[in-house]
Structures are given as structure tokens and as C-alpha cells.
Amino acid sequence: MDIKLFVTDLDGTLLPSGAEVPRRNIEAAQRAVRAGVTVTIATGRMYRAALPVARALGVDVPIITYNGAVIKSVSGKVYDENFLPPDVVREVLAFCRARDWHVQLYADDVLYFAEHDAYAVAYEENQALRGETVGWDGLAAHAEHVAKLLVISDGAEQTAERVAALNEAFGGRVQAMRSNPTYTEVVVPGVTKASALRKLASMLSVPLDAVMAIGDSNNDLPMLQAAGHSVAMGNALPEVKAVCEFSVGTCEEGGFAEALERYVL
């Protein structure tokens, strides 16, 4: 294999939950960069939350954020943006409000909550950032330039039910997907980490058979299937492992670095 582009998921892959990027991962990424490989991130996180991690890797490359909705370099150059229509954003908000679901939105890379509840507090701690509490009417007032909405639930079964309910209710006007056991991501239909990976590879003139992707969760599946080569983390879901060419250790065991060391370097 002659890998020219290595695309990694962030949470549960490159980054243990709530932790800094492990030194071994940083060193492996930098060795790959010195070898001529473009190492980048594809995450459901907002750009502002992904930026410190990209900087920790010591690279200035386009990073894929909001599950593929925005591609933007570490230095701030925008390569691609996909925003939900404002009327659809307001309908999704009303749908969630009627069911008393926690939903938050991201407009112009600012995080907004209806209320600063336990879900909001836990999210801020996990992402190492702060959002703005604006009430339900305030959320509706920030419906422009929304890259995604996030619904947070109490467990995997509830998340699956909410993914299904949103996809059924909005009939192709949004795309809802699970990114971890409690997160339902709502984005523009057709926007995935895979669509962004293809765009990025094309921009960098890298053929897909020279692209390797690594991940652990459902929202990584399209990206892993689009890349020429795919790696599943040891902590990946069974359906992720089923589609991947290779498998490595868990996030805590340094599976990200193992992938670069074994299959790229």
C-alpha cells in the first residue's frame, strides 16, 4: 500500500474520551507527515472543538467537521460548507421541543442550547468548550448557517428510536445518524464523512486507493467504505469491524498509532 491521505475519526479513535491526544498518536502522525502522508481528521465535532486536536498533531491541513458538513483548514481557509435550510431547522426544533428532547444547534461555529441542563453541561465538559443558552425561541432565531443539530439521549436504544423518528418525519429533508450511543446528528441529506472524504481527496489529487480511513462508530461507516483502505479500532462497533480491511487495538491501547505504524509507515 502507498497511502497518501490518512483520515481519522476523533472521539474513540484518535482521542480517548475527554482526554488530550496521546503522545504516541502525535508522534506517529508527525512521522507520517514527514514521510509525505497528509494526516487529517473527520469528526462530528464542530470546527472550534476539533481545532485544538488538529493543532496538537502539528499539521495545517483541511479538516472535516460536523460529520462532513464543513471542510476547513487549521489556518481557517474554508473549502466546503453545507448548511441546513432555516425553515427545516425550525421544523426540527419544533419536533424536538414537542417531545421534550434535548437538542442543540451549531450556527456559524457557535454552539447554542435552549437551556443549560445536565446534557449541556456534560457536552461542554466533554468537548472542552462553552455554548450559549438562548431558550427555544433563541434557537429558532439562530436557524441561519446551521451545519448540524445534535439530539442527546440517555442511551443507545433511545438514540436508535430518535434516529428512526427523525428520518421518518422529515422524509429525506434531513439525514439523522448516530455518532455515539447517546448522540443523534442531524445534517443535510447526502452529507457524510464519506462525501467530504471524496471531496478532500479530489482537492488534494489523491486517488481513493491511496486513502486510508480509521474509525469506530456508525457515522464512520460511509467514510470507511469510501476509502481505498479501512481500519477498525478495537473498540469499534461490530458493524464497523465487519466492513473494515484491518483491525487494531482500542483507543486506550493506542490503536490509532498502531494503524499508522503497521499499515502506513
N, C-alpha and C positions, 0 to 999 in steps of 0.2 A: 504493500500500500504506500502511496505517495500522497499523504494528507497535506493539503494547503490551507484548509479552513476547519477549525475545531470549534464547535458551538456547544456551549454547556448551559444546562439549566442552572438555576442558582440555589434556591432553598431545597435542601435534601440531597444536593448533588455536589456543587462547589462549596456550599456553605452549610455547616450544621446549624440547626435552629437557634436563632438568637445569638450566634457566635460570630467572632471575627473569622476572616479567611485563614485557614490553617497555613502555617509557614511552608509545609511541604507542597501544598497546592500552588502557592505563589511561586515557589522555586521551579516547580515543574512547568508552569505556564510560561515563565520567563525563559527557561531553557528552550521551550518550543518556539517562542518568538524569535530567539536568536538563531534558531535553525530555519527560519523563514516561514513559519506557520502563523497564520492570523488566528489568534485565540480571542473569542468573543462570548458574550452572554446572551441568552434568550430566556426571558423571565416574565412572569405575570406581574411582577412589581412595577410600580410607577418609575419613571426615569429618575426622579430625585432619590428614590430609595435604592436603585441599582447603582447609581453613580459612585458612591464610596467603595463599593465592592470592585467595580471596574478599575477605579484608581488604585486600589490595593494590589491589583495584578500588575500595575505599572504599564498599562497599554492605553493608547489613544486610538481606538477603533470604533466603528459603528456598533452600537449595542441594541439588541431587540428587546423592547419593553412592552408592558401592557398586553402580554400574550400575542405579540406580533403587530399591534396597532400602531406603534411608533418605533421607527429606527432612527437613532440619533447618536452622534459620536460623543466621546467623553469630553471633547472640547466644545461641544454644543451645536455642531452642524446637523441640521435636520435632513434626513434622506427620504423619509416616508412618514405620512400621518394618515390615519383612518379614524374619523370621528363618527359617533352615532348621531342620527338626526335628532335635533332638540325635541321634536314632538314625540318621538319614540322614547327618548329618555324620560320625559314627563309621564308617559303611559306606564313605563316600567316602575317608576317611583310610586305612582298611584296603586299599581298592582301589589307592590310590596307593602305599602302602607296599610292597605285594606286587610292584609294578612298578619300585620304586626311583625314583619320581618325586619331584621337589621340590614339596611342597605346603605352603602356609601358610594360616592362618585368622585371621579378624578377629572377636573376641568383645568386646562392649561397647566397641568402638572401640579395642581393644588388639590389636596385631599379634603373632602367635605363630609361631615356627619350630620344627621338630623339631630341626634343627641349624643352626648359623651357618656355612653353606657359602658358596661363591662366589656362588650365586644370591641368598642372603640379603644378603650384603654389597653386591652391585650394586643390589639393590632398595632397600636403606636409603639408599644414596648418591643414587639417582635420585629418591626420594620425600622426601629430607631429613628422615628420622625414624629412630627406633630401635625394633626389636622385641625380644621376649623369647624366648630359646631354652629350650625346655622338654622336648625329647625327644618321641618318638611317643606315649608314654603321657600326657605332659603335654598334647599337642594334644587327645587324646581326652577329657581331663578338662576341657577348655575348650569343650565342644560346645554350651553354652547361649548363646543370644543371638548366634548367628553369622549375620552379614549375608551373608558370602560366603567361599568358599575360592578360592585362586589357585594354579594349577599353572603352573610356569615351565619352559619347554623351551629347546632350543638353536636353534630355527629355525622358520620358517613351516610347512614340511611336517610336522615333528614335532607342532607345535601343532594342525594340522588333524586329524592322526591321533588325538590325545588328546581333542579336542572330540568327534569321532565316537565314540570308545570310551566316553567318559563318558555321552553321551546314549543310546547303545545299552544300556549296562549298567544304567542306572538308570531306564529306561523312563518318563520323564515325572515322576519324583520330584525331579529336579533339572533345571536348564537350564544347559548349558555353552555358552559362546560365546567367540570370540576377540576380544580388545580391542587387541592389537598382535601383531606377528609371533611373539612368544615367550610371551604371556600367555593362559592359558585361565581364564576367570572362571566360577565355579560359584555359581549363585544359585537362589532359589525360582522354580519354573516360573511363567511369566507376568509375572515382574518384569523390566522393561527400562527403559531411559531413556524409552521412549515411554509406558509405563504411568505413570511418575512425572510426565512432562510433562503428560499429560492431567489427573492429579490436581492438579498445581500450577496449571494454567490454570483449572481449575474453582474452586479455592480463591481465586484472585485475580479470579474473574469475568471472565476474558479468553477470548473465543471463539477457537477454534483457527485461524480465518482471520486472526487478529491476532497469531499466534505465528510467529516465525522461528527456525529452528534451524540450527546450523552444526557441521560435524564432518569427520572424515577416515577413520574406521575402521569395521570390521564392527559393533561394538557400538553405533555411532551410527545405523546404518541404520533401526531401528524408530522412533527419535526423528525422524529426518529425514523419514520417510514419514508420521508422525503430525502434524507441524507443518503449518500452512497454507502456509508458505513455507520453502524449504530452500536451504542454501548449502554447496557442497563446497569444501574447501580445495584449493589447487593440488597439495598433497602427498597428497591423498586417494586411496584405492584406486579402481580403475576401477569396481567395482560401486557405490561410493558416488557417484561422479560421475554414474553412469548414472541415478540416481533423483532427483538434485537439480535444482532450478529454475535456480539460479545457480552460478557458479564464480568464485573469487577466487584471489589469489596464494597462495604457500606460507606456512607458519607463519613461516619465517625472513624472508619478504618482507613480513610484516605483513598477511596475508590477513584476519585477524580484524578489524582496524581498517578495512580496505578494505570489508568487508561492511557494517559499521555506517555508514560514511561514504557508501557508494553506495546502499544499499537501505533504510536506516532514517532517517538524518539528512538 
